[in-house]
Structure formats: structure tokens, C-alpha cells
Amino acid sequence: MRGLLDLPSRIWRYAASDGVPRRSCIVALIVGTILNLINQGDAVFTGAVVDPTKLLLTYLVPYCVSTYGAVSYRLHVAQPAANEPARALVR
């Protein structure tokens, strides 16, 4: 039960450590820029008004997805080996 209560603390610790924020920012800048050019490129190139909400979310979503991937991997790796099911031999 303690492990379950400790989970939010571990999630925040993993999300803010070992370069996760930096890597997530790099991913968000690259992916967000590409998505903004696809979604709002016409507005950018014609000088029309760009929707600031779409602009923010287009960068925020890749950041969150990248962070989620890093955190879920670290949580999986941190699990004790006893919790993993036995793997059958495949022939």
C-alpha cells in the first residue's frame, strides 16, 4: 500500500530529474513547430491572426507526451523483478 501512496511523489521526481524536462522541451520545440506549420501555416505566412490557444497547446501536448513516456519508462524499470510475470520460453 505504501508504494501506491508514494507513486505521485515518484512521478513528480522522475518528471523533474535527469534531463527529462530538457529533452521534453527539445521534443516540444521540434514537434510543436512542425505541427504549428501544418495547422496554422497559412495564417503564419499570410500575416493573418494566429490562434494563441492553438499555438500554446501545439507545444504543450508534445511536451506532456514526451514527459509521460520518460516517466512511465522509469516507473517500469524501477519495479522490483518479483512483480514481473514469469516469461515463457518461446521456441
BELRA-V242882 format. One record per run of one state. SS is the DSSP state (helix for helix, strand for strand, loop for the rest). FROM is the first residue (numbers start at 1). TO is the last residue. If there is no record, write none. Layout:
SS&FROM&TO / SS&FROM&TO
This chain:
loop&1&1 / helix&2&15 / loop&16&19 / helix&20&46 / loop&47&51 / helix&52&78 / loop&79&80 / helix&81&83 / loop&84&91
